[in-house]
Amino acid sequence: MGSKPKLSTSDKSIERIQRNRRGHISCLPVEILTEAFGYLLPESLAIDAYLDAFEAESDWYLHSKRKHDDIIRISHVCRSWRKICLSTPTFWNVVWVTDDDRFASRTEEFIRRSEKAPLEIAVCDDCSRVQRLGHTPGKFDEKNPFDGPLIHPLLNFVDRFPGVLQQLKQLRITSRFNPGQDFSSCFNKAAPSLESFAINVDTFGASDDEGSPPFLLPSQLFRGSTPSLRKVSLDGAEIAWTSSIFRNLTFLRIFREMDRREIDCVNLDGLLQIIEDCPVLVSLELGFAGPVVPMNNPNARDLVGLKINAPSLKNINLSGMMELAPVNLFLSCLQTSQLETLIVGHFDLSVLSIDEFLPRTLTFDPDSNLCNCINIDSDPRCEWVTVDQFTVDDLESKMTQDPKYFSLRWLRETEASFNRRIRCINDDDRIFDREEGDPDEYRMLLSTFLYRMCSSPEVTRAISFRGSDDVLDELPLEDIFKYLSNLYCVEVRYNLGFIEAETFMAFLALEAKKADYANLKKANRNRKGDIRIALPSVRMLIFDSVVFHTDGFKSLRSFLTHRKKQKAPILYVGLNYCQNVGRERVKMLKKLVPSVCLVNDAVSEKHGEEMDVPLSGYMVDEY
């Protein structure tokens, strides 16, 4: 046996340095290392009980975000770290089940490492989908050694691991289901620990003439034994509305294929029964699934004066409605105290008032009356309106303490302590391909939103308009500012490109012109009284992704000049990711406004030219 080679002095020095560096980490308690490693884990498969779950990404895209690559690499660093990883069952309890060759060994190893930890299982037929869509792997695609027969991953999983259902906590399935296969064995065993169940029947790539029947789940899902089940999402799968799974839920989402909307919709009485059976329900979404009011139903209860208590209900989303009468009737039967979000999508273009779908008896969370900010997002062509109200604590100081950067969108995303949203989507299935809607009808609908949602208009201190130039062209700006007369901050923005916002600029200039004319008329008649100021409460203007052309900038400058002349200057102008804002224009603004803030790294000398401004840069320039 040969002698161990001696290390040189330099090698010993390097080894000592490396050992000393590792020593600091090795001295950390196991509890701290375990907690730190936990941040490397893939996100949970649990369904969020709040409204953002309505807009969750498909599992196809979430797949790449839920890999265990980081924790596996950590487990290969050293023996002590590997011991920590392998002895922590919750590091391995999120399992992806696919239809590739590696499925069985990988899943078996993860389940073994998870020991008795509650399992979170996601089932996807990745390889089958790739073959069906004829996808050609690109150079950045992950190499997949699959060359075996395609077996449905759900059937394969249940066959290989029959006892897992007892340990299952979360189950998400995204797959196609062949009508010729029997899947009853996948759902005929009790799942006592199951808390969240989501199934998405994939129809992408299917031809319209296939005529595949819907995927029907057994009424007694998991043998009717799911005492822990709280969240259910069925997308393209159908189950009897009287199923026992509709009990004690906090989240319920059912989305049907559009061509099935008249076949298996829940009737109004049945939906109210589900609400009664789910007293802790937080979020409800129905897509092309009702409710409907059946004709001549002798078993239906009398709904006149009926009130169903829904003390926890915060979010309601009813899309694909054939008519609004059932919506109004359903909402009138609810007794709520925490409602924050209401979204209604229907097929008509005839809604002129929020009262057509929102009964006066429906009660929102009382905190909505204290919202100090409002966001309007709408489309006059389809006549749909979204109005968000939110509360920003200590808003006054945030607005008045000379901010270097201010954005209502940013405040809403990061600091809003309360949110309320009401949305009406007309022409929900896009069957009316109109070039433009009726501006008067659109303005009337938007006005009713403001009057209903802002019952105390003096509380609203900031407003954000989001939309294209077509939206800004049709906004009833005069009515809005007349009703919301205590606004301090106004934001105009767009996040799908650039806008010119010249209609809004022209409105500012016109208000200044009308005020100047009134003051001149009063002076000529030697009348005393208060000087008229255009939009007197407004002190902040924010423009996001606006291209300042000559006419628009001229109108803005006219308004700012008027305000300074009347000794009530606009105190802050924010230009976030705007174009055609040259240094000369900044100098002009600075003469009229104490604080001008530019966000982005593009300030052009030639402010009259069209410019391509990169949005990758981020810099705040305060002038």
Steps between C-alpha positions, in 0.01 A plus 500: 500500500659825386560791730271799485653779290614798701340836439717795416501805723281690253253210476478483879436872513218475246346205682519686831332808349220289351452315829483827691244638256283191532541507874287810547206334323560164665475664841144612433239301692316234303171680560627817327645308205175306462300822496738657246483197271122519516509817288642295213199271477244513219181686586205317645229352280227633728231719344494854631165568662488855368422653167849479353436127471243586232780626279760238587732372232440163344695213651687471172682822579525443872683174438833673440461695824451195717817305437721370778827587326618742770437275797660206316814707434514602866479135601815430294719767663618299798400211725356714776280696261390182326406353836287805577324484163432127505379506859244777435190333350332829405781571252370218278123498540423699180500237225455542125346200324550491123479249217874472432740213567638659817166525673499178704848511652489875568156489661586194707815667634320824587218318678757295693687813608179679598428220750165586662488867402176609327548463125438758229459328164482663155408279204581614144516308172795705371633259239159421357429870462831562323430218255143612444600857421795394287744706705858496377746539787715809474856540611387638836248223566575245766617168360239233553613138454141379464461222245253265667124453459269780607307392808264747660696636798202498736420134432867409525543688827193349671600152382858527632426688823152393615555598864601860432144638516504453877796740517384743231452866597500682163414354159517686169433323169558655157445249223283371221263215574423245230127412503594136436695469826352428840629737770260397775780322688677835545219643711345202681710505817467724803726807522466604865785754494424661162463878541528627143384334176538656154447337161550662161384294202738606225328562166776706341573379148172311471302555180150645519341198334636242742183516706666349808259455789582686822707332768255393769615458857314258728247671724651325803850628429762310702218282633341811651766502772679836479448655845795739461417625148477880491598607147361363173574613143339315208598625154334300223400218737143450614349360816145487633403827668368296791839337564623483856819685404300825512519516877702728728709641214697825518567512124283375213577545133306325222572588140317319219554492127303776329298257287378326820366814666136412429532131591623473856471838671421515868154629572464792735348296780784247479765772517338657803502155664875474435549842662304378802708182519826701481471759779876569486508556121741783409510489119247381241557488125263357241588511130229399249343307787211718613311573705177466303137527603319186376147535372212322673704339777247389766779408743667841496461700819353846507787747463300811583652649813740204538835583661793256509770596747848498345714657773840410348428562131746754357522427128234418239573446131211404270605488133331375186153596619225479239298767680532722804168433673629183678810692612293775656269248665791293633679802645179632655471175698847534655564652838868599504725710720849453351439513123786673316493381139214453256561410134210439263543401134204463267417482129304820447607854420201663661611570857452868574522493877675313775155449654417248228721236663581643844197518729489776756457243775844342445738616771874542452767510766447827692869584454421568134339827610841616623692436177706807411618388155317387188612342173288502184577243230249473216437443131239716327487275193364202693360726773660310787608674817730407786519729801744424782493680830783462746626649821855622551576574862657838566433602139503873576859498624610281211358754256606820674853423618659580162534140376789416271291232335125459520274250327148399595548169325808432711322605820207273424727201442724556802323702767124470456341381824159438342373441145155496344426418135179503299522399136237471228607321181255550215516272194679233705525252212604769246220421257437869431793605283431870507753764409372728774229512760256775582698772685192627682412151629859445611517833683166432666617158622827639635322783679270255680808310618642815660176602668445153649857431603596846625208582725728742689692667215693732730692198635657427160831685475672329208385361167673296229375469143634195320427441135573571138437833330160365394413462867619848593310649205169370638545558872245743649783701651294806585245292690771302678686806629177674589386206712843417647574860590756428771762324285861586582681262264413402141683225309467415129668176398512208262699178530438346156698754302511877473213748488481864397235603755428813298131490592591518868750782436236687302258458791754659736552791261125549456442509876774762530349701216153493656640614835698783339194613309286501815764703686529748213124538479481564873781758481334687213182531705695611810356214699673377810520139604720196497725454202404196295769232474490203263482171694597680822552192719743331259867548590667195343503380139660169399544376144609143431599381149379820333644638174502879525427646158503875443128561547477283809797665668367844408167419667675373813715812520191718461337333800815521712544868409145575608552329835822686572346831395218446750756426775381140528773319309507130430763380746617181331512366145616141455612375160538124523637328189378781275622597156588834341596663828815693417712715726347815357155376589617404847628856546160634396324276748739589779409868462136410563524210747719475813571129454538318167595134515611284207514124532712330232836577346376662180494879484524624142629836386278477189168488673305540178618171349346156530726292721544136586559508874637184662298402804775292651668795667378636830618831631333774696599854406362775720506854370 
